[in-house]
């Protein structure tokens, strides 16, 4: 079959960058639209358009001469994507699926409608409306749109925390007593084939509320692993769309597994697959876009991934401290995202660790966290 399809990506960040690195192996024709002049993808992609992926006209103009359009961020203009679908363009995931997921209120209602187990929630319009639901606390307030990497989320224990609340349309999500946070990445192509990556266990940074590191496979029971994968597949099937979806889940203190959120794209919780799986999340995404047979997602070795984020009190041109020490380690793979400047909590790269023994892997996690820093 011919691979000569023009693929466009809305967003030119690190996810697009890693997608392109894989797609170049197939001689794929890739175009990027991003508002940032020096987006991480700019210097490695064939066609770069500096424009807004949130603007209807910009997205429509970008997609008109392409065959397939996908995303690396969900905060895009879905009306333009729907218009492109009417013009016969393939949009993966579908504009409808992205529309549901990019609004956390619609996303939670979608879970409820489709019988997908998730935490209780209420929808609120603003900070004043929150006062009508004080009996629902403790809960997490999440802005319905635009939140990512821990932004747009705040924990409200009781009425004394009201000064922390956002004054925007939000969901109040009942706090869950969490034992572990998990993620499953699931992929579906146009033929209806579905492939699932091994469940991973996520450890979050308490300051920035984003993933500090992950381990794969997750240290959970066989039954819990099966349940997590079944829930992820249920989400994918209910969305009725091709594409790649990262389904984040909670394992609560009672042993129950609930869906937290879904991302309609490649995800931070799948970066380790570049080295640890025969077919990475980025390879699977490309296969789904081109309706190719889905690849082998089994683990070659046990793995971990450590996020590299900008250090506190540093803002400016990035310097990577401790790089030589990290590169001296066996089975350790460094990925930097081409970002010129650092600031506290900004994702600058990640490091993958492979091994046969999880204790040895965890020793390397501790070494990396202690010795590798993104400073200015």
C-alpha positions in Angstrom: 0.0 0.0 0.0 1.0 3.6 -0.4 2.2 5.6 2.6 2.0 8.8 0.6 -0.5 10.6 2.8 -0.1 14.1 4.0 -0.5 14.2 7.8 -1.1 17.4 9.7 -0.7 17.8 13.5 -2.3 20.5 15.5 0.4 21.4 18.0 4.1 21.5 17.7 5.3 20.5 21.2 7.3 17.6 22.5 4.6 15.0 21.6 4.7 16.2 18.0 8.4 16.1 18.1 8.6 12.5 19.2 5.9 11.5 16.7 7.9 13.1 13.9 11.1 11.3 15.0 9.3 8.0 14.6 7.4 9.0 11.4 10.6 9.8 9.6 11.4 6.1 9.5 8.4 5.7 7.2 9.2 8.7 5.0 5.9 10.2 6.2 4.9 13.7 5.0 4.2 15.7 8.1 3.0 19.3 8.6 2.7 21.2 11.9 0.6 24.2 13.0 1.6 25.9 16.3 1.5 29.5 17.5 5.0 29.5 19.0 7.8 30.8 16.8 10.3 28.3 18.2 8.0 25.3 18.8 10.0 22.1 19.5 8.8 20.6 16.2 9.8 23.6 14.0 13.3 22.6 12.9 12.6 18.9 12.3 9.3 19.0 10.3 8.9 19.4 6.6 6.2 22.0 6.8 5.7 24.4 9.7 2.8 26.9 9.9 3.0 29.5 12.7 -0.6 30.1 13.4 -3.2 29.3 16.1 -4.7 25.8 16.4 -7.5 27.4 18.3 -8.6 29.7 15.5 -11.2 28.4 13.1 -9.8 30.0 9.9 -6.2 29.0 10.7 -7.1 25.4 11.3 -9.3 25.2 8.2 -6.6 26.7 6.0 -4.0 24.4 7.5 -6.1 21.2 6.9 -7.5 21.9 3.4 -4.5 20.5 1.6 -3.9 17.5 3.9 -5.3 14.0 3.9 -5.2 13.2 7.6 -5.3 15.6 10.6 -4.5 14.7 14.2 -3.6 16.5 17.4 -0.9 16.6 20.1 -3.1 18.8 22.3 -6.8 18.7 22.8 -7.4 22.4 23.2 -8.0 23.0 19.5 -10.8 24.4 17.4 -13.1 21.4 16.9 -15.6 23.3 14.8 -12.9 23.7 12.1 -12.0 20.0 12.4 -15.7 19.1 11.9 -15.7 21.3 8.8 -12.6 19.5 7.5 -14.4 16.1 8.1 -17.2 17.4 5.9 -14.6 18.2 3.2 -13.6 14.5 3.2 -10.5 14.9 5.4 -9.7 12.2 7.9 -9.6 13.6 11.4 -8.2 11.2 14.0 -9.5 11.2 16.7 -12.8 12.4 15.4 -13.8 16.0 16.1 -16.7 14.7 18.2 -14.3 12.6 20.4 -12.0 15.6 20.9 -15.0 17.9 21.7 -16.1 15.5 24.4 -12.7 15.1 26.0 -11.5 18.7 25.9 -14.4 19.7 28.1 -14.0 18.0 31.5 -17.8 18.5 32.1 -18.8 16.7 28.9 -16.1 14.1 29.6 -17.6 13.2 33.0 -21.1 13.2 31.6 -19.8 10.8 28.9 -18.5 8.4 31.5 -21.9 8.5 33.3 -23.9 8.0 30.2 -21.8 5.0 29.0 -21.6 3.2 32.4 -17.9 3.9 32.8 -16.9 3.9 36.5 -15.7 7.3 37.6 -15.8 9.5 40.7 -18.9 11.5 41.6 -19.1 15.0 40.3 -21.2 18.1 40.0 -21.0 20.9 37.4 -20.7 24.5 38.6 -20.7 27.8 36.7 -18.5 30.0 38.9 -17.0 30.6 42.3 -20.4 31.8 43.7 -22.1 28.6 42.5 -19.6 26.6 44.5 -21.2 27.9 47.7 -24.3 25.8 46.8 -22.2 22.6 47.0 -20.2 22.9 50.2 -21.6 19.6 51.4 -19.9 18.0 48.4 -16.4 18.8 49.7 -13.7 17.6 50.0 -13.4 17.7 46.2 -11.1 18.7 43.4 -12.3 21.7 41.3 -11.2 21.3 37.7 -11.8 24.0 35.1 -13.8 22.5 32.3 -11.4 23.7 29.6 -7.7 24.6 29.1 -6.3 22.7 32.0 -3.2 20.6 31.5 -0.1 19.4 33.4 -1.6 20.1 36.8 -2.9 23.6 35.8 -6.6 24.3 36.3 -6.9 21.9 39.2 -7.3 22.8 42.9 -8.1 20.7 46.0 -10.8 22.1 48.2 -11.0 20.4 51.6 -13.8 22.5 53.1 -15.3 26.0 53.0 -12.1 27.5 54.4 -10.5 26.7 51.0 -13.0 28.8 49.0 -10.4 31.6 48.4 -8.4 29.0 46.3 -11.3 28.3 44.0 -11.5 29.3 40.3 -14.2 31.6 39.1 -14.8 29.7 35.8 -17.1 27.0 34.6 -15.8 23.9 36.4 -16.5 20.4 37.7 -16.3 19.5 41.3 -15.0 16.0 41.5 -15.4 14.0 44.7 -12.0 13.3 46.3 -11.1 9.6 46.1 -8.9 7.9 48.7 -6.2 6.9 46.2 -3.9 3.9 46.7 -2.2 4.3 43.3 -2.7 6.3 40.1 -2.5 4.3 36.9 -2.6 4.8 33.1 -3.4 2.6 30.2 -2.8 3.7 26.6 -5.2 2.1 24.0 -5.1 2.4 20.2 -7.7 1.7 17.6 -7.4 1.8 13.8 -10.1 2.1 11.1 -10.3 -1.6 10.7 -11.5 -1.8 14.3 -8.3 -3.4 15.6 -7.6 -2.4 19.2 -4.2 -2.7 21.0 -3.4 -2.0 24.6 -0.1 -1.1 26.3 0.8 -2.5 29.7 -0.7 -0.7 32.6 1.7 1.8 34.2 1.9 3.2 37.7 2.3 7.0 38.1 3.9 8.9 40.9 3.0 12.6 41.0 5.1 15.6 42.0 3.2 17.1 45.0 4.3 20.7 44.1 3.5 20.8 40.3 0.8 18.1 40.3 2.2 16.4 37.3 3.9 13.0 36.8 7.3 12.8 38.6 8.0 9.3 37.4 6.3 6.1 36.3 7.0 2.4 36.4 6.0 -0.3 33.9 4.4 -2.7 34.5 2.4 -1.3 37.4 2.8 -3.1 40.7 -0.8 -4.3 40.9 -2.6 -7.6 40.9 -3.5 -9.5 37.7 -7.2 -8.8 38.3 -6.5 -5.1 38.8 -4.4 -5.0 35.6 -7.2 -6.8 33.7 -9.8 -4.4 35.0 -7.7 -1.3 34.2 -7.3 -2.5 30.6 -10.9 -3.4 30.2 -12.0 0.1 31.4 -9.5 1.7 28.9 -10.9 -0.3 26.1 -14.5 0.5 27.1 -13.7 4.3 26.9 -12.1 3.9 23.5 -15.0 1.8 22.1 -17.6 4.3 23.5 -15.8 7.2 21.9 -16.4 5.4 18.6 -13.2 6.9 17.0 -9.9 5.7 15.7 -6.8 7.1 17.4 -4.7 6.7 20.5 -6.2 7.4 23.9 -4.4 7.6 27.3 -6.9 6.6 30.0 -5.8 7.7 33.5 -7.2 5.7 36.4 -7.4 5.6 40.2 -6.9 2.5 42.3 -8.7 3.4 45.5 -8.0 2.2 49.0 -10.8 -0.4 48.7 -9.2 -1.9 45.6 -11.7 -0.4 43.1 -10.5 1.1 39.8 -12.1 4.2 38.4 -11.5 6.3 35.3 -10.0 9.7 36.2 -9.5 11.4 32.8 -8.8 10.6 29.2 -6.4 12.3 26.7 -7.2 11.8 23.0 -3.5 11.7 22.0 -0.1 10.3 22.9 0.7 11.0 26.5 3.4 11.5 29.1 2.5 8.1 30.6 3.7 6.4 27.4 7.0 8.0 26.7 8.9 5.0 28.1 7.5 2.9 25.2 10.0 4.3 22.8 12.6 2.1 24.3 10.6 -0.4 26.3 8.1 -1.7 23.7 8.6 -3.2 20.3 6.1 -0.6 18.9 6.0 2.7 20.8 3.0 4.9 21.4 4.2 7.2 18.6 4.5 4.3 16.2 1.1 3.0 17.2 -0.4 6.5 16.6 1.1 6.6 13.1 -0.2 3.1 12.4 -3.7 4.1 13.5 -3.6 7.3 11.3 -2.6 5.2 8.2 -4.9 2.3 9.1 -1.9 -0.1 9.2 -1.8 -3.3 11.3 -1.2 -2.3 15.0 2.2 -3.3 16.4 3.5 -5.3 19.3 3.0 -3.4 22.5 4.4 -5.9 24.9 7.3 -4.9 27.2 10.8 -5.9 26.2 12.1 -5.1 29.7 10.7 -3.6 32.9 10.9 0.2 32.6 10.6 3.6 34.3 10.3 7.1 33.0 11.5 10.2 34.9 10.2 13.6 33.9 12.7 16.4 33.7 11.1 19.7 34.7 12.5 23.1 35.2 13.9 23.6 38.7 12.4 26.0 41.2 13.9 29.6 41.2 15.3 29.2 37.6 13.9 31.0 34.6 15.9 31.6 31.5 18.1 29.8 28.9 18.3 26.2 30.0 21.5 24.5 31.3 21.3 20.7 31.9 23.3 19.9 35.0 24.6 16.4 35.5 24.1 15.1 32.0 27.5 13.3 31.8 26.7 11.4 35.0 23.4 10.2 33.6 24.8 9.2 30.2 27.4 7.0 32.0 24.5 4.8 33.3 23.6 1.6 31.4 20.1 1.1 30.0 19.3 4.8 30.5 18.0 6.9 27.6 17.8 10.7 27.6 15.2 12.7 25.6 15.4 16.5 25.6 12.6 18.4 24.0 14.4 21.3 22.2 13.1 24.0 24.5 15.4 26.9 24.7 14.3 28.3 28.0 13.3 26.7 31.3 11.0 27.9 34.1 9.8 26.1 37.3 7.7 23.0 36.5 8.1 23.2 32.7 8.5 19.8 31.1 12.0 20.0 29.5 12.6 16.3 28.7 12.4 12.8 30.1 14.7 9.9 30.9 13.8 6.2 30.4 15.3 3.4 32.4 15.2 -0.2 31.4 16.1 -3.3 33.4 15.2 -6.8 34.6 15.0 -5.8 38.3 12.7 -3.1 39.5 14.8 -2.4 42.7 17.8 -1.6 40.4 15.6 0.6 38.3 14.3 2.5 41.4 17.9 3.1 42.5 18.6 4.7 39.1 15.4 6.8 39.5 16.7 8.2 42.8 20.2 8.9 41.2 18.7 10.7 38.3 16.4 12.8 40.5 19.3 13.8 42.7 21.8 14.5 40.0 20.1 15.7 36.8 18.6 19.3 36.8 17.2 21.7 34.3 18.5 25.1 35.5 19.3 28.5 34.0 
